[in-house]
Every structure is written in structure tokens, then in C-alpha cells.
Amino acid sequence: MSLENSIHKWLNEQGFPFEMRVARQLVLDDFDVTQSPYYLDFEENKPRESDLLARLYSFHEPAKLAAIAELETFCAVECKDNGKPWLIFKQVASKRWRTEDVLTTDDGARLLEVARRQIGVTGLLHASASAGYSAVLAHSESDRAFAALMSAMKAAEAKIRELISASLQTSPRSDGIITAYGAVVIPVVLTTAPVFQVLMLPDNSIELTRVDSGAVALQYPRGRAGAKAAAVVHIVSEAGLSKFLSSVHALHRELAKALPLIIPQPAPGE
């Protein structure tokens, strides 16, 4: 085997071509993409490398008010090139009040609240509402599925903490312009393998349903004020990537429409 062929073989075994394909697709879908970004692990307080960080941006400037409202939607993406199918275990009844659909800043949470009816019909929020309680890789005895979910969640959590910290340190603008900034971050695991949902039927038999994508409400303590018990992590097959990205765009568009509603109103006489 030539040196070039051995390098190609190693690259494929490590999953780099898949990560590069995903990055290219994100760019084609109008996302800003950062490859191999680093984040601070909130448990171990050490830097770690993630695969991809994708970003959408919108803003609103009212015609009759010196103000601007900005929105950023991020996807923290973990890429897994593995032939073993993902199995998502569906729960009989979810506790939605304990689950964060996406990670948010304070203004991001306000956007979610005021646009709840509109975003509720998007594919992303529909998947979030029907998230399973766990996931595994079939024919595997390792915890690689959990490790991938944790990597995506930790990268997303690190980004939202960074944004919250930056917003707390921002001083009022000297030109008197009123500002509002909302951000949401979506943890995502992308895989080349098939994805199945696993559900136990009333007769105790197991139903397997192949899907393009699904989600898990990862119940892991994040130690951040306001964080709920579970954070939704999406598991997306390569075949379902285009549809998933469309659902992220749809969520972003609906939140952007609500930007005028989070701009602080000046006090009378100002």
C-alpha cells in the first residue's frame, strides 16, 4: 500500500471526511462555520476540542427608536462516522417542565416564550417535544453514544455560558442606543449510521422505527443557575441533515420575527 493510500485509509477510519462533508453542507445552507473550535469543559475546567460550531445571525432596528435587537442561533455539532446504528429509547410520558428544548441566554429565553406558538410547529421543537430518555449504539458494549451526547451538550453549554458572561460584562452604549441580544444553542450529534427509535408497546413487544433524526433529553447536572434537569440533544443521520438544517432555519426565522418584542422600551420622557 502506498503512503497516500495508507493516509486516505487512516483519514476515513478517523471520520475526517464526514466532518468535512458536514462543514461544507452547513456553509451551503448559509451557516457561518467554525471547524475544530475549543470550549471549556464546565466539569473539569479544561479546554476540549469539538468538531463544528455553526451560526445563524439576524437583527432588527426599529424605524422610530434608537435601538437594535440581535439574535444568534448556534449548533454545537459532534460528528460520528460509525456504522453501528443509533437506538433512541422513547419514554412513555415526558416531563416537559424539566427539559430545555435549547440552551438560551435570558433574552433568548424571552424570545422562546413570546414566539412559543410559532416555533412549536417547527420540526426542531416537534423533535424536542418527543425526545427519548436515552440512546445507545447497537452491537456495542461501550459508552460511546453517551460520550458523543456529552461532548455535544458540553460544547453547547460552554457556548451559552460564554455568551451569558459576555452579556453581563457589556456596558451600556455611550451613544444611547438601546440594545437587546438573544442567543440559542442547539447540541447536535451527526452520524453516518442509521438512527432508530425504540418503543415498548402495550403488549410489551418492542417496536423499532427508522428515522432521519431524533432527540434525547440528556439528564445530566450542568451546575448553572436556571439550567433545568435535562437538555435536548439531537441525533441526526447524514441522510436527514438537510431536513434538520431546514428546521434550524425555521426556528431562527420565527425567533427573529419576535426580536421587536424584546427591545426594552424607553421610560416616558426619554
FENBEL-V724385 format. One record per residue. N is the residue number from 1. RES is the residue in one letter. SS is DSSP state (a for helix, b for strand, c for the rest). NEAR is the number of other ideal C-beta (glycine too) atoms within 12 Angstrom. D_CENTER is the distance of its C-alpha to the mean C-alpha in Angstrom with 1 decimal. Layout:
((N/RES/SS/NEAR/D_CENTER) (N/RES/SS/NEAR/D_CENTER))
This chain:
((1/M/c/9/40.8) (2/S/c/8/40.5) (3/L/a/9/38.4) (4/E/a/10/36.2) (5/N/a/11/35.7) (6/S/a/12/34.9) (7/I/a/15/32.2) (8/H/a/15/30.7) (9/K/a/15/30.8) (10/W/a/15/29.1) (11/L/a/17/26.4) (12/N/a/19/25.7) (13/E/a/15/25.9) (14/Q/a/18/23.3) (15/G/c/25/20.7) (16/F/a/21/20.9) (17/P/a/21/21.8) (18/F/a/30/18.7) (19/E/a/30/16.4) (20/M/a/22/18.7) (21/R/a/23/18.6) (22/V/a/39/14.8) (23/A/a/29/15.1) (24/R/a/18/18.0) (25/Q/a/30/16.4) (26/L/a/35/13.6) (27/V/a/19/16.6) (28/L/a/15/18.5) (29/D/c/25/15.9) (30/D/c/20/16.4) (31/F/c/33/13.4) (32/D/b/20/14.5) (33/V/b/28/13.8) (34/T/b/24/14.5) (35/Q/b/24/15.6) (36/S/c/21/16.1) (37/P/c/28/15.1) (38/Y/b/19/16.2) (39/Y/b/36/14.8) (40/L/b/22/16.8) (41/D/c/22/16.6) (42/F/c/28/17.1) (43/E/c/18/19.4) (44/E/c/12/21.6) (45/N/c/13/21.4) (46/K/c/13/21.4) (47/P/b/16/19.6) (48/R/b/25/17.6) (49/E/b/21/16.5) (50/S/c/37/13.1) (51/D/c/39/13.0) (52/L/b/40/11.1) (53/L/b/36/9.5) (54/A/b/43/9.4) (55/R/b/31/10.4) (56/L/b/31/12.1) (57/Y/b/22/14.9) (58/S/b/29/17.4) (59/F/b/21/20.3) (60/H/b/27/23.2) (61/E/c/19/26.7) (62/P/c/22/29.2) (63/A/c/8/32.6) (64/K/c/10/34.7) (65/L/c/20/32.8) (66/A/c/17/32.2) (67/A/b/27/28.4) (68/I/b/25/25.0) (69/A/b/33/21.6) (70/E/b/31/18.5) (71/L/b/39/14.9) (72/E/b/37/12.1) (73/T/b/46/8.6) (74/F/b/44/6.6) (75/C/b/49/4.3) (76/A/b/44/5.4) (77/V/b/46/7.3) (78/E/b/43/10.1) (79/C/b/40/12.9) (80/K/b/36/15.6) (81/D/c/27/18.8) (82/N/c/31/20.6) (83/G/c/19/23.0) (84/K/c/24/22.6) (85/P/c/28/21.0) (86/W/b/46/18.0) (87/L/b/33/19.2) (88/I/b/42/17.1) (89/F/b/27/19.5) (90/K/c/30/19.5) (91/Q/c/25/20.9) (92/V/c/13/23.9) (93/A/c/9/22.7) (94/S/c/23/19.5) (95/K/c/16/19.7) (96/R/a/20/17.4) (97/W/a/11/18.7) (98/R/a/19/17.4) (99/T/b/29/13.7) (100/E/b/37/10.9) (101/D/c/40/8.9) (102/V/c/45/6.4) (103/L/b/45/7.7) (104/T/b/40/10.4) (105/T/c/36/13.7) (106/D/a/23/16.8) (107/D/a/31/17.1) (108/G/a/42/13.5) (109/A/a/27/14.5) (110/R/a/27/17.8) (111/L/a/40/16.2) (112/L/a/36/14.4) (113/E/a/21/17.8) (114/V/a/24/20.0) (115/A/c/33/18.1) (116/R/a/21/17.4) (117/R/a/14/19.9) (118/Q/a/22/18.7) (119/I/a/33/15.0) (120/G/c/21/16.1) (121/V/c/16/17.4) (122/T/c/31/14.4) (123/G/a/30/13.2) (124/L/a/39/9.7) (125/L/a/33/11.3) (126/H/a/23/14.0) (127/A/a/38/12.0) (128/S/a/38/10.6) (129/A/a/26/14.2) (130/S/c/30/15.6) (131/A/c/39/13.4) (132/G/b/40/15.7) (133/Y/c/32/16.8) (134/S/b/28/16.8) (135/A/b/42/16.7) (136/V/b/29/19.2) (137/L/b/30/20.5) (138/A/c/24/23.7) (139/H/c/15/26.9) (140/S/c/21/25.5) (141/E/c/10/26.7) (142/S/c/14/24.2) (143/D/c/15/21.0) (144/R/a/24/19.0) (145/A/a/36/16.5) (146/F/a/25/16.0) (147/A/a/22/16.0) (148/A/a/41/13.2) (149/L/a/42/11.0) (150/M/a/33/12.2) (151/S/a/34/11.6) (152/A/a/46/7.9) (153/M/a/46/8.0) (154/K/a/40/10.7) (155/A/a/44/9.4) (156/A/a/47/6.7) (157/E/a/39/9.7) (158/A/a/36/12.0) (159/K/a/41/10.6) (160/I/a/40/10.7) (161/R/a/30/14.1) (162/E/a/28/15.3) (163/L/a/32/14.7) (164/I/a/28/16.4) (165/S/a/17/19.2) (166/A/a/16/19.7) (167/S/a/23/20.1) (168/L/a/14/22.6) (169/Q/a/9/24.6) (170/T/c/16/24.9) (171/S/c/9/28.5) (172/P/c/10/29.6) (173/R/c/14/30.5) (174/S/c/7/34.2) (175/D/c/10/34.6) (176/G/c/13/33.8) (177/I/c/19/30.8) (178/I/b/24/28.6) (179/T/b/28/24.9) (180/A/b/34/21.7) (181/Y/b/34/18.2) (182/G/b/43/14.9) (183/A/b/40/11.4) (184/V/b/47/8.0) (185/V/b/44/4.9) (186/I/b/52/1.3) (187/P/b/50/3.0) (188/V/b/51/5.0) (189/V/b/51/8.8) (190/L/b/45/11.1) (191/T/b/46/14.7) (192/T/c/27/18.1) (193/A/c/34/19.3) (194/P/c/28/19.8) (195/V/b/41/17.7) (196/F/b/30/19.7) (197/Q/b/32/19.5) (198/V/b/28/22.3) (199/L/b/24/24.1) (200/M/b/17/27.5) (201/L/c/13/29.9) (202/P/c/8/32.6) (203/D/c/8/35.1) (204/N/c/8/33.1) (205/S/c/10/32.4) (206/I/b/15/29.1) (207/E/b/17/27.3) (208/L/b/21/25.1) (209/T/b/19/23.1) (210/R/b/20/21.6) (211/V/b/31/18.4) (212/D/c/29/16.3) (213/S/b/43/13.1) (214/G/b/43/12.4) (215/A/b/49/10.4) (216/V/b/44/11.6) (217/A/b/38/12.0) (218/L/b/41/12.4) (219/Q/b/27/15.4) (220/Y/c/29/15.8) (221/P/c/16/17.3) (222/R/c/27/15.5) (223/G/c/14/18.6) (224/R/c/25/17.4) (225/A/c/10/19.4) (226/G/c/17/17.8) (227/A/c/26/15.1) (228/K/c/25/15.5) (229/A/c/20/16.5) (230/A/b/32/13.4) (231/A/b/40/9.6) (232/V/b/45/7.9) (233/V/b/50/6.5) (234/H/b/53/6.9) (235/I/b/49/10.0) (236/V/b/46/11.1) (237/S/b/33/14.7) (238/E/a/32/15.9) (239/A/a/19/18.0) (240/G/a/31/15.2) (241/L/a/37/13.1) (242/S/a/22/15.0) (243/K/a/25/14.6) (244/F/a/41/10.9) (245/L/a/36/10.8) (246/S/a/23/13.4) (247/S/a/34/11.5) (248/V/a/41/8.9) (249/H/a/27/12.2) (250/A/a/27/13.8) (251/L/a/43/11.5) (252/H/a/40/12.0) (253/R/a/24/15.7) (254/E/a/30/16.3) (255/L/a/47/15.0) (256/A/a/30/17.0) (257/K/a/22/20.0) (258/A/c/32/19.9) (259/L/a/33/20.1) (260/P/a/29/23.9) (261/L/a/25/23.7) (262/I/a/35/22.2) (263/I/c/30/24.8) (264/P/c/22/27.4) (265/Q/c/15/30.8) (266/P/c/15/33.7) (267/A/c/7/36.4) (268/P/c/5/39.6) (269/G/c/4/41.8) (270/E/c/11/39.3))
